[in-house]
Amino acid sequence: MTSKAIFYHAGCSVCIEAEQQFVDALDRNRYSVEVVHFGTQRDRIAEAERLGVKSVPALVIDGNVFHINYGASMADVKG
């Protein structure tokens, strides 16, 4: 059984670089990976906030939030 990993980002250069580094590094035999780009999936912002995402880029694995570097706050993403 694989664990779920969701990578949330807003499309900025910090987010894109983090996506390439982190998502590519995850073992696909252990993790089911989903990438959520808030520029095209704005309806997922509330979901990310419920999970505890405070800024992007962020990686959520089995409900644990890992904030990566700092691209934008969720307030900026919603703005």
N, C-alpha and C positions, 0 to 999 in steps of 0.2 A: 504494500500500500504506500502511495506517495503522499507527502505533505503538500499543502497548498502554499504557494508563495505569490504575493501580488506586489508588483512594482508600480507605485504611483508617481507620476511626474507631470510637469506642466509644459514640457517642450523646450525649456531654456537650455543653453549649452552645458551647464552643470548637470542638468537632468539627463541629457542625451549621453554625455560621457559616462555618468554613473550607470545608466541602463546598459550600455555596452559592456562595461566592466563587471557589474554584479550579476546581471541576468545571464550573461554568457558563462560566468564562472559556476553557476548552480548546476549540480548534477541532475540531469533530467530523469534519471532513474530513481532519484529520491524526492524530487520536487516537481509538482505540476505548476508551471509558471504562467502567470497572466500579467500583461503589461497594460496599465490604464493611463491614457494620456488625457488629462483634463481639458485640453483644447478641443478634443473631439468627443469626449465622454463626460461632459459637465454634470450629467445626472448621477455620476458616481462620487461627487465631492462629499455629499452627506454621509455616504457609506464609509469613506476614508476617515472622516472626522469621528464617526461612531467607533471606529477601530482604534482611534487615538493618534492618527496622523496629525502632526502640528505644522509640518513644513515638508516641502518636496525638494529633492527626491526622497522617497521613503520606500522601504521594503518591509512588507508584513509577511511573516512566516508563522503559520499556526497561531495567529492572533497576537504575536509579539511584534511590536513596531521597532524598526531600526531606521533612525533618521540618518541620512547620508549627506555629509557636507551641508551646504545650505544654498538652495536655489531661490526659494520663495516661501513665504508663510502661507498658510491656508487662507488668511484674510486677503493676501495679494491675489491668490488663485481665484477667489470668489469675486474680487473686485472687478 
